Amino acid sequence: MSKIGILTHSFVDAYNGRLDRIFGGGLERYIYNLCGVIREMGAEPEVHQLSFQGSFDRQVEGIRVFGYPCTDMGRIKDTFNLMSEQAEGKLIYSSHIWTPLHYRKGSMGICHGINWDQPHLDTAQKNDIRGAIQHALDSLERIVTVDSHFLTYCRSACQYWDVDKVKLIPNAVDTTLFTPVDRPKEGTGIRILFPRRISPERGIIPMIVAADRILEAYPQASVEFAGEVIGGDDLCNAFRIWLDRHPDRSRILHRSYSFGEVVEVYRNADIAVIPSTFSEGTSFSCLEALSCGVAVVSSDVGGLNDLIINEYNGMKIPPSENELADAISRLIDFPELRLRLADRARETALAFDQSVWKARWKTVLETFLQQSFVTV
């Protein structure tokens, strides 16, 4: 059986030392789903990832996963190059293509969203990243991108002649699993959901500020933070302090959910908030909320622009706490707008059904598996 090695910075939860579970983020879910497609194509996936817990080799959810020690962030490039040397079979680089890696010939890459749209990166750093992306375009057989943001970046900032070099395959949602339910009648409270990891790029800071304002202004509102935390992280520690000491603590919930549990979380929500500040593709959280017929407030960052048309199927705003609080307030104050957006949300999700994603990936993998294997 042919092997395909997937190289990534994260899959099982090596952040918190829970190597028996897949970390609950979008990247990890994507890799898990891709492993399923690879198996359907008659090949065997193996995942190679960075580890903050030392070396490991284990089976998780039926997938063999190898961990490579990397406690020094300055050595990520070296660790990825070690993965390239040791992984068997054909390779898919599923993260860090913005780093000038030593790619094995005949390999593929995936861009899960531009992460160099961070405001603190200076011009020199962004120019170095442009060089790394050009190197990836020159070295890899193909790069799959989850959003049009990266495709436009490559066309505008880099040079390549093959129009199929960058393949757009947006993220997807299982619309048969993530389905709407009848909403309770007005007067039962407003449930606001933040289905994101507790991290700066996912917009936790503007969400905290907006939540303060919403909870004070609307006594019928509650807020749920449904996302992973990283032990020892300063921002996660600050979030826990804010949560524990909040005057409206009884109306704030935080919990991490497995992939199977998260469906009911969306179904119980009236408003889902996707306030990413940078590094965003076609967000799984956004697609899942849309598929469950939930009114969405999203920022206008990255691949979210591929999903949300402002005031048609959601509210789209700049990534700021004031804009975020205003949009949530408007959906609370005008329930007819909230319900109209929720109806169109479900229609939008159907265009991103997982069956379409699988078919597109199978076409890409069919060509990839037929290509001769090169080890140098």
N, C-alpha and C positions, 0 to 999 in steps of 0.2 A: 504494500500500500504506500502511495506517495505521501510524503510528509510536507507540511507547510508550517514553517516557524513564524509566529507573530511576535515581533519585537516591540515592547512598549514600556513606558515608565510605571504603569500601574495596572494590576488586574486583581489578584487576591489582596486582601487587606494587610499589606506589609507596613502600612502606616502605624497601625495599632497592635501589630503582632498577632492578629487573628487570621492565621494562614489557612484556616479551614473554610473561609467564606470569601466570596467575591465582593470587593468594595462596591458600595452602592452609588456609583457615579455613571454618567452617560458614556464615557469612554469604555468603562468596564462592561457595561451592558452591550455596547456595540460589538466588542470583541467576542463576548459570549454568543451573541446572535450570529456573528460571522463564522465562528467555529462550527455552529450548526449547519450553515450552508456548505462549508468546506466538507463536512462529513457526508452531506447529501450528494456531493460531487465525487465521492469515493476516495477522498484523501483524508489524512489524519492530521488535525491541527495540534500544535504544541505552542505554548505561550512562554516567552522569555521576558522577564521583567526586572526592573530595579528593586532592590530590597534594602530596607533599613533594619532588617532582622537577621542578617547573615545569609549564607547560601542555603537554598532548600530545593528539594525535588519532590513534588507531591501531586496527587490526583485531587482535583477539586471540581465538583460537578461533572465528573467524567472526563475532565481535560487535564493533561499533564502540564504542570507549570513549574518552570525553573526560576529561582531567584538568584540574582547576582548582587553581591554586597556593594552598596554605593551610599556611604554616609557623608561623603564630600560632594556637594553639588557641583564643584568645579571639575569633577571627574566623570560627569555623565557621558561625555563624548567617548572617553576611554572604555567605559562600561558597555556602551552600545557596540563599540567596535569588538569587544570581547564576545558579546552575544553573537555578532555576525560570524565570528570565527568558529564558535562552538555549536551553533544551532544546526540541526540537520535539515536537509530538504531545501525547498525553495523558500524565500523569505519575503515577508510583508512587514515593512517598517510602519508601525501604527502610531508613532509619535516621534517628536523631536526631529522632524525633517527640516526645521529651521536651524538645526545645528549641522555643521559640515562633517557628516559622518563618512566613514569608509564603507560605501555600499557594495555588497556582493553583486556581481554582474547578473543580470536577468531578474532582478528583484522588483517589487512594487512598493509604493508608499501610499499612505492615507493621510490626508489633512482633515482633522476633526474640527477645524475652525482656526482662524487666525488668532494667535495669542500675543502677537507683537503690536497690537493696537493699544498697548498700555501707555497712559500719558507720561509715565516717569521714564520711559526709554528715550534716550537722546537720538539725534540724527545719525551719529556715527554707529550706534548699536543697531539702528534700523537698517542702515546701509549694509552692515555685516550680515544681517539676516537675509537681506535681498540677495547677497552673494551666496549664502547657504541654500536658498531656494533655487537659484540658478544652477548650483551644483547638483541638487536633487533632480531637477529637470533634465540635466545632461546625463545623469548616472542611472536613473531608474527607468524601467521599461514604461511604466505608467504611474500616475498619481491619481487616486480616487479622492475627490473632495466632497464633503457633505453639504457644501453651500456654494452659492455663486460668488460670494465675497472673495474666496481664494482664487477662483477661476479668473475673475476680473483683475485681481492683483497680479497674477502670473502674466496675463496678457498686457498689462500696462507697465509693469516694473521689470519684467524678465523677457528673454527671447527664446522662442522655440517655434519650429515650423510645423510639426505634426499636430493637427487639430485634435487628435485623439489622445495626445500625451496626458492631458488632464481631463478626467472623466467625472462629470457631475452625477452623483447618486445621493440625493438628499436622504437624511435620516427618515425613519418610518415608524409607524405605530400599528399595533395589532388592533384594528378597528372592530374585530369580533370579540375581543376581550375588554378593551376600554370603550364601554358603551354608556350612553346617558341613562339616567333614571328620572322618574317624575320628581320635580322639585317640590319641596313643601310649600305650603301657602305662606303668604307674607305674614309677618308677625312672629315667626319662629326664630328670628335672629339671622345675622349675616355672618357666614363663615368664610374667612379669608385664608387662603393657603399659599405658603411659600415652599414649593416642593423642590428645594435646592440644597446643595451642599453648603455648609457654613464656611464660606470663603469669600475673599474680597471681590474676585471676578464675577461671582454669582450675585453680587449686589446685596450682601447681607447688611452692610452699613446703611445705605439709603433705606433698606427695608426696616431696620430697627427704628430709624428716625421717623419714617412714615407711620409705623405701627404705634409709636407713642402718640402721635397726633390723632390717628383714627380711633384708638381705644379711648382717648379722652373725649372726643367729640361724639362718639356713637356707642352708648352703653349696650346696645343690642349686638355689637360686633365682637367676634373672637378671632384670634389669629393662631394658625398652626404653622410651625416651622418643621417641615418633614424632610430632614436631610442629615447626612453624615457629618460627624465632627472628627477632627484629628487630634489625638491626645497630645498635650504639651504645646499645641499651637497657641500663640498669644491671643489671636483674634477669637479662637474658639473659647479660650478661658474668659475673655472679656464678655462674650455672648452669654456664657453661663452665669456670670456675675449679674449682668443686666437682667437676665431671666429670673434669677432667684430673688432679686431685690425689687422687682417691678411692683408698683402699687396696684396694678391690675393683673397680678400674677394668675388669678383664677380664670382669666379669659385668654391665657396664652398657653399653648401646648407645644412641646418639642419631643419628637420621637424619630428614630430612624426605622425605615420599613424595608422589608425584602421586596424583590421584584413582584412576587405574587401578592403581597399584601397591599401594594400601593394603589390598586384599582379603587378600592372602597374609599380611600382618602380623597381621591378626586371626586368621586360621586357624592361625597358629603360636603363638598365645597360649593360656595356660590361665586366666588371670585378667586382665580389663580393668578399669582403675581410672579413674573419672570423678569426681574429688573437687572439683568447682567450689565456690568460696567465695561467689560472687555472679554476677549477670548471666548466667543460664543459661536457655535455652529447652528445647525437646524435642531434646536434643543428638543431632546426627548420629553422633558417636562412640559414644554409648550405643546408639543404634539399630543401628548397624553391628555392634557387638560382640554384641548380642542376636541379630541375624540370623545371625551366624556360629556361634551356639551356644556362646558364651564366657560363663563365669561373671563377673558384673559386680559391682563394688563402687562405689556412687555415693553422693554426698552428698544430703541432703534439701533441695536448693536449687532454686528455680524450677520449670521444666518437668520436671525429673527426677522430681518427684512424680507426674507423669502417666504415667511409664514403668515405674517400679520399685515393686513391692510387696515389702516387706521379708521376706526368707527364703522368698519364693514364687518369684520370678523373678530375684532378685538380693539383695545385701546393701545396705541403705540406712542411712546414718549421718549424724550431725551433721558439719559441715565442720571437723574437728579432726584433727591428726596422730595422736593416741593412738587415737582411734576408728578411724581409717583403718588403722593398723598392726594393731590387734586384729582387724579384719574380714579383712584379708589373711591374717593368721596362722591364723585359724580355717578359711579355705578351703584353706590348705596342710595343716593338721593333719587335716582331715576331708574326704578326697577324695570320699566318697559325697555329702556336701552339695554340693560343687562340681559334681559331675556332674548332680545333680538340678536345680540352678539352671540349668545350661547347657541341659538339655533344655527347661525351661520358658521359657528366654530365646528360643529359636527360635519357640516358639508365640506369644509376645508380639509378636515382630517382624512376624509375618504380618498382624496387625491394623493395622500401619502401613505396608503395602506402598505403593510409589511410585505404582502404578496408581490407588489411592484418592485420593492427593494430587493427581494430575494431573486426575482427573475433577472434584474439588471446585474446583480453580483454574479449570478451563475454564468451569464454571458462573458463577463470579464474573467472569471476563474477558468472557464473552458479554454480560452486562449492562453492564459497564464500557465496552466498545467500541460498544455501541448508544447510549450516552448522548451527547448533543450536546457538541461540543468548545467550551470556553470559554477565552479567553486572558487574562481579567482576574480 
